[in-house]
Amino acid sequence: MKINFIAPLVLTLGLIGCSSESSAPAKANESAQTTPAAASVDQTVADKPADKQDNATSTDSKSIPAAFQGTWASTPKDCAPGMESRLAITANELQFLESYADITSVKVISPTHIQTFGKFEGEGEQWEGKPEFQLVAGNKLSMTVDGASTGEPRIKCP
């Protein structure tokens, strides 16, 4: 029996509904400088770890930002269609090997960190999920579901 890449993702996405998030936003950074020469608050937020960022600075969107769009895979060889680690991201869709998601909303946490919400379908199943994506180490994409990594970061395919 072949173990599919999507099976762990489906199980992890199913657990999302069981998590509890704090509804209290983080305290705003009151010591940020507001002079033109000062670094922008947005850059200060982008430099913080995701769990330390102020919720007030995130924005909601219906589209995945361009920096995250494209085809991503574990290795350059896996960029070919039909490879298990291949993930294609468009403005409003995630396409895995055996499943896809129509993205209905995007929370932009920082220029390098987003949380998506979508309706997934694959292998005869349908579910809702909130995978997060983060651009790391230059041009790599890390994916987490309910705070758990889904594996090594993917590289951007040519």
ChimeraX commands (.cxc) that place a marker at each C-alpha (Angstrom):
marker #1 position 0.00,0.00,0.00 radius 0.5
marker #1 position 1.46,3.36,-1.04 radius 0.5
marker #1 position 1.53,6.04,1.65 radius 0.5
marker #1 position 0.44,9.32,0.15 radius 0.5
marker #1 position 1.95,12.69,1.01 radius 0.5
marker #1 position -1.51,14.08,1.51 radius 0.5
marker #1 position -2.56,11.65,4.24 radius 0.5
marker #1 position -0.52,13.36,7.01 radius 0.5
marker #1 position -1.69,16.74,5.72 radius 0.5
marker #1 position -5.33,15.64,5.86 radius 0.5
marker #1 position -4.93,14.36,9.41 radius 0.5
marker #1 position -3.13,17.50,10.52 radius 0.5
marker #1 position -5.70,19.78,8.89 radius 0.5
marker #1 position -8.45,17.81,10.62 radius 0.5
marker #1 position -6.93,18.70,13.97 radius 0.5
marker #1 position -7.05,22.43,13.29 radius 0.5
marker #1 position -10.58,22.70,14.66 radius 0.5
marker #1 position -9.37,21.30,17.98 radius 0.5
marker #1 position -6.83,24.05,18.63 radius 0.5
marker #1 position -7.60,27.12,20.66 radius 0.5
marker #1 position -6.18,30.49,19.81 radius 0.5
marker #1 position -5.95,33.39,22.18 radius 0.5
marker #1 position -8.41,36.09,21.20 radius 0.5
marker #1 position -6.47,38.79,23.03 radius 0.5
marker #1 position -4.23,40.73,20.65 radius 0.5
marker #1 position -0.64,41.32,21.63 radius 0.5
marker #1 position 0.12,44.70,23.17 radius 0.5
marker #1 position 1.12,47.26,20.55 radius 0.5
marker #1 position 4.73,48.35,20.44 radius 0.5
marker #1 position 4.43,51.76,22.09 radius 0.5
marker #1 position 8.14,52.49,21.91 radius 0.5
marker #1 position 8.34,52.45,18.08 radius 0.5
marker #1 position 9.70,55.68,16.65 radius 0.5
marker #1 position 7.48,57.53,14.21 radius 0.5
marker #1 position 9.99,59.92,12.64 radius 0.5
marker #1 position 10.62,59.62,8.89 radius 0.5
marker #1 position 14.19,58.49,9.53 radius 0.5
marker #1 position 13.07,55.70,11.82 radius 0.5
marker #1 position 12.52,52.17,10.61 radius 0.5
marker #1 position 8.91,51.50,9.77 radius 0.5
marker #1 position 6.71,49.68,12.24 radius 0.5
marker #1 position 5.93,47.14,9.51 radius 0.5
marker #1 position 9.61,46.21,9.22 radius 0.5
marker #1 position 9.90,45.98,13.00 radius 0.5
marker #1 position 6.98,43.56,13.01 radius 0.5
marker #1 position 8.42,41.55,10.11 radius 0.5
marker #1 position 11.65,41.07,12.05 radius 0.5
marker #1 position 9.86,39.63,15.10 radius 0.5
marker #1 position 9.21,35.91,15.39 radius 0.5
marker #1 position 5.67,35.03,14.24 radius 0.5
marker #1 position 4.46,34.32,17.78 radius 0.5
marker #1 position 5.65,37.77,18.98 radius 0.5
marker #1 position 4.03,39.84,16.23 radius 0.5
marker #1 position 1.21,42.25,16.97 radius 0.5
marker #1 position -2.12,41.02,15.65 radius 0.5
marker #1 position -3.12,44.62,14.95 radius 0.5
marker #1 position -0.54,44.86,12.14 radius 0.5
marker #1 position -1.80,41.87,10.13 radius 0.5
marker #1 position -4.12,42.40,7.21 radius 0.5
marker #1 position -6.77,40.24,5.60 radius 0.5
marker #1 position -6.93,39.62,1.89 radius 0.5
marker #1 position -8.61,37.31,-0.59 radius 0.5
marker #1 position -5.39,36.71,-2.55 radius 0.5
marker #1 position -2.08,35.07,-1.74 radius 0.5
marker #1 position 0.73,37.65,-2.14 radius 0.5
marker #1 position 2.91,37.34,-5.26 radius 0.5
marker #1 position 6.04,36.44,-3.22 radius 0.5
marker #1 position 4.37,33.13,-2.25 radius 0.5
marker #1 position 2.99,32.30,-5.69 radius 0.5
marker #1 position 4.71,29.82,-7.96 radius 0.5
marker #1 position 5.70,26.18,-7.91 radius 0.5
marker #1 position 7.59,24.83,-4.90 radius 0.5
marker #1 position 9.17,21.40,-4.28 radius 0.5
marker #1 position 11.66,19.58,-2.05 radius 0.5
marker #1 position 14.35,19.38,-4.76 radius 0.5
marker #1 position 14.76,20.73,-8.31 radius 0.5
marker #1 position 14.00,17.21,-9.62 radius 0.5
marker #1 position 10.65,17.28,-7.76 radius 0.5
marker #1 position 9.55,20.38,-9.68 radius 0.5
marker #1 position 8.23,18.15,-12.47 radius 0.5
marker #1 position 4.47,17.56,-12.64 radius 0.5
marker #1 position 3.34,14.45,-10.75 radius 0.5
marker #1 position 6.01,14.61,-8.05 radius 0.5
marker #1 position 4.86,14.13,-4.46 radius 0.5
marker #1 position 6.40,17.22,-2.84 radius 0.5
marker #1 position 5.35,19.59,-5.63 radius 0.5
marker #1 position 3.05,22.44,-4.54 radius 0.5
marker #1 position 1.70,25.03,-6.96 radius 0.5
marker #1 position 0.40,28.25,-5.42 radius 0.5
marker #1 position -1.66,30.82,-7.32 radius 0.5
marker #1 position -3.44,33.93,-6.06 radius 0.5
marker #1 position -6.36,31.83,-4.78 radius 0.5
marker #1 position -5.47,28.13,-5.04 radius 0.5
marker #1 position -3.09,25.52,-3.62 radius 0.5
marker #1 position -2.46,22.47,-5.83 radius 0.5
marker #1 position -0.85,19.41,-4.24 radius 0.5
marker #1 position -0.25,16.07,-5.99 radius 0.5
marker #1 position -3.58,14.53,-5.00 radius 0.5
marker #1 position -5.54,17.44,-3.55 radius 0.5
marker #1 position -6.21,21.12,-3.99 radius 0.5
marker #1 position -7.62,24.03,-2.03 radius 0.5
marker #1 position -9.68,27.00,-3.08 radius 0.5
marker #1 position -8.37,29.78,-0.83 radius 0.5
marker #1 position -11.17,31.95,0.53 radius 0.5
marker #1 position -9.10,34.30,2.71 radius 0.5
marker #1 position -5.50,35.16,3.50 radius 0.5
marker #1 position -4.17,36.73,6.68 radius 0.5
marker #1 position -0.93,38.56,5.92 radius 0.5
marker #1 position 1.01,38.38,9.18 radius 0.5
marker #1 position 4.15,39.93,7.68 radius 0.5
marker #1 position 5.68,40.23,4.19 radius 0.5
marker #1 position 7.20,36.78,4.73 radius 0.5
marker #1 position 4.43,35.04,6.71 radius 0.5
marker #1 position 0.81,34.32,5.76 radius 0.5
marker #1 position -2.04,32.18,7.02 radius 0.5
marker #1 position -4.50,30.89,4.44 radius 0.5
marker #1 position -8.00,29.56,4.89 radius 0.5
marker #1 position -9.47,27.32,2.25 radius 0.5
marker #1 position -11.76,24.54,1.20 radius 0.5
marker #1 position -9.74,21.44,0.38 radius 0.5
marker #1 position -10.68,18.49,-1.78 radius 0.5
marker #1 position -8.78,15.34,-2.59 radius 0.5
marker #1 position -8.96,11.57,-2.61 radius 0.5
marker #1 position -12.76,11.70,-2.32 radius 0.5
marker #1 position -12.70,13.87,0.81 radius 0.5
marker #1 position -13.56,17.52,1.49 radius 0.5
marker #1 position -12.40,19.61,4.44 radius 0.5
marker #1 position -11.49,23.11,5.53 radius 0.5
marker #1 position -8.00,24.09,6.62 radius 0.5
marker #1 position -5.70,26.96,7.64 radius 0.5
marker #1 position -2.15,26.22,6.47 radius 0.5
marker #1 position 0.47,28.87,7.15 radius 0.5
marker #1 position 3.36,29.67,4.85 radius 0.5
marker #1 position 6.59,31.42,5.66 radius 0.5
marker #1 position 9.41,32.47,3.35 radius 0.5
marker #1 position 12.67,31.42,5.02 radius 0.5
marker #1 position 16.38,31.35,4.24 radius 0.5
marker #1 position 16.10,33.45,1.13 radius 0.5
marker #1 position 13.95,31.62,-1.37 radius 0.5
marker #1 position 12.48,28.67,0.56 radius 0.5
marker #1 position 8.90,28.08,1.64 radius 0.5
marker #1 position 8.03,26.56,5.00 radius 0.5
marker #1 position 4.51,25.23,5.57 radius 0.5
marker #1 position 2.90,24.59,8.95 radius 0.5
marker #1 position -0.53,23.32,9.87 radius 0.5
marker #1 position -1.77,23.92,13.42 radius 0.5
marker #1 position 1.76,24.93,14.43 radius 0.5
marker #1 position 3.34,21.70,13.16 radius 0.5
marker #1 position 5.77,21.70,10.26 radius 0.5
marker #1 position 4.79,19.61,7.26 radius 0.5
marker #1 position 8.44,18.82,6.44 radius 0.5
marker #1 position 11.56,20.48,5.15 radius 0.5
marker #1 position 11.13,23.85,3.46 radius 0.5
marker #1 position 10.49,23.68,-0.27 radius 0.5
marker #1 position 12.58,25.50,-2.88 radius 0.5
marker #1 position 11.05,27.65,-5.58 radius 0.5
marker #1 position 11.02,25.91,-8.93 radius 0.5
marker #1 position 12.36,27.67,-12.02 radius 0.5
marker link #1:1,2 radius 0.2
marker link #1:2,3 radius 0.2
marker link #1:3,4 radius 0.2
marker link #1:4,5 radius 0.2
marker link #1:5,6 radius 0.2
marker link #1:6,7 radius 0.2
marker link #1:7,8 radius 0.2
marker link #1:8,9 radius 0.2
marker link #1:9,10 radius 0.2
marker link #1:10,11 radius 0.2
marker link #1:11,12 radius 0.2
marker link #1:12,13 radius 0.2
marker link #1:13,14 radius 0.2
marker link #1:14,15 radius 0.2
marker link #1:15,16 radius 0.2
marker link #1:16,17 radius 0.2
marker link #1:17,18 radius 0.2
marker link #1:18,19 radius 0.2
marker link #1:19,20 radius 0.2
marker link #1:20,21 radius 0.2
marker link #1:21,22 radius 0.2
marker link #1:22,23 radius 0.2
marker link #1:23,24 radius 0.2
marker link #1:24,25 radius 0.2
marker link #1:25,26 radius 0.2
marker link #1:26,27 radius 0.2
marker link #1:27,28 radius 0.2
marker link #1:28,29 radius 0.2
marker link #1:29,30 radius 0.2
marker link #1:30,31 radius 0.2
marker link #1:31,32 radius 0.2
marker link #1:32,33 radius 0.2
marker link #1:33,34 radius 0.2
marker link #1:34,35 radius 0.2
marker link #1:35,36 radius 0.2
marker link #1:36,37 radius 0.2
marker link #1:37,38 radius 0.2
marker link #1:38,39 radius 0.2
marker link #1:39,40 radius 0.2
marker link #1:40,41 radius 0.2
marker link #1:41,42 radius 0.2
marker link #1:42,43 radius 0.2
marker link #1:43,44 radius 0.2
marker link #1:44,45 radius 0.2
marker link #1:45,46 radius 0.2
marker link #1:46,47 radius 0.2
marker link #1:47,48 radius 0.2
marker link #1:48,49 radius 0.2
marker link #1:49,50 radius 0.2
marker link #1:50,51 radius 0.2
marker link #1:51,52 radius 0.2
marker link #1:52,53 radius 0.2
marker link #1:53,54 radius 0.2
marker link #1:54,55 radius 0.2
marker link #1:55,56 radius 0.2
marker link #1:56,57 radius 0.2
marker link #1:57,58 radius 0.2
marker link #1:58,59 radius 0.2
marker link #1:59,60 radius 0.2
marker link #1:60,61 radius 0.2
marker link #1:61,62 radius 0.2
marker link #1:62,63 radius 0.2
marker link #1:63,64 radius 0.2
marker link #1:64,65 radius 0.2
marker link #1:65,66 radius 0.2
marker link #1:66,67 radius 0.2
marker link #1:67,68 radius 0.2
marker link #1:68,69 radius 0.2
marker link #1:69,70 radius 0.2
marker link #1:70,71 radius 0.2
marker link #1:71,72 radius 0.2
marker link #1:72,73 radius 0.2
marker link #1:73,74 radius 0.2
marker link #1:74,75 radius 0.2
marker link #1:75,76 radius 0.2
marker link #1:76,77 radius 0.2
marker link #1:77,78 radius 0.2
marker link #1:78,79 radius 0.2
marker link #1:79,80 radius 0.2
marker link #1:80,81 radius 0.2
marker link #1:81,82 radius 0.2
marker link #1:82,83 radius 0.2
marker link #1:83,84 radius 0.2
marker link #1:84,85 radius 0.2
marker link #1:85,86 radius 0.2
marker link #1:86,87 radius 0.2
marker link #1:87,88 radius 0.2
marker link #1:88,89 radius 0.2
marker link #1:89,90 radius 0.2
marker link #1:90,91 radius 0.2
marker link #1:91,92 radius 0.2
marker link #1:92,93 radius 0.2
marker link #1:93,94 radius 0.2
marker link #1:94,95 radius 0.2
marker link #1:95,96 radius 0.2
marker link #1:96,97 radius 0.2
marker link #1:97,98 radius 0.2
marker link #1:98,99 radius 0.2
marker link #1:99,100 radius 0.2
marker link #1:100,101 radius 0.2
marker link #1:101,102 radius 0.2
marker link #1:102,103 radius 0.2
marker link #1:103,104 radius 0.2
marker link #1:104,105 radius 0.2
marker link #1:105,106 radius 0.2
marker link #1:106,107 radius 0.2
marker link #1:107,108 radius 0.2
marker link #1:108,109 radius 0.2
marker link #1:109,110 radius 0.2
marker link #1:110,111 radius 0.2
marker link #1:111,112 radius 0.2
marker link #1:112,113 radius 0.2
marker link #1:113,114 radius 0.2
marker link #1:114,115 radius 0.2
marker link #1:115,116 radius 0.2
marker link #1:116,117 radius 0.2
marker link #1:117,118 radius 0.2
marker link #1:118,119 radius 0.2
marker link #1:119,120 radius 0.2
marker link #1:120,121 radius 0.2
marker link #1:121,122 radius 0.2
marker link #1:122,123 radius 0.2
marker link #1:123,124 radius 0.2
marker link #1:124,125 radius 0.2
marker link #1:125,126 radius 0.2
marker link #1:126,127 radius 0.2
marker link #1:127,128 radius 0.2
marker link #1:128,129 radius 0.2
marker link #1:129,130 radius 0.2
marker link #1:130,131 radius 0.2
marker link #1:131,132 radius 0.2
marker link #1:132,133 radius 0.2
marker link #1:133,134 radius 0.2
marker link #1:134,135 radius 0.2
marker link #1:135,136 radius 0.2
marker link #1:136,137 radius 0.2
marker link #1:137,138 radius 0.2
marker link #1:138,139 radius 0.2
marker link #1:139,140 radius 0.2
marker link #1:140,141 radius 0.2
marker link #1:141,142 radius 0.2
marker link #1:142,143 radius 0.2
marker link #1:143,144 radius 0.2
marker link #1:144,145 radius 0.2
marker link #1:145,146 radius 0.2
marker link #1:146,147 radius 0.2
marker link #1:147,148 radius 0.2
marker link #1:148,149 radius 0.2
marker link #1:149,150 radius 0.2
marker link #1:150,151 radius 0.2
marker link #1:151,152 radius 0.2
marker link #1:152,153 radius 0.2
marker link #1:153,154 radius 0.2
marker link #1:154,155 radius 0.2
marker link #1:155,156 radius 0.2
marker link #1:156,157 radius 0.2
marker link #1:157,158 radius 0.2
view
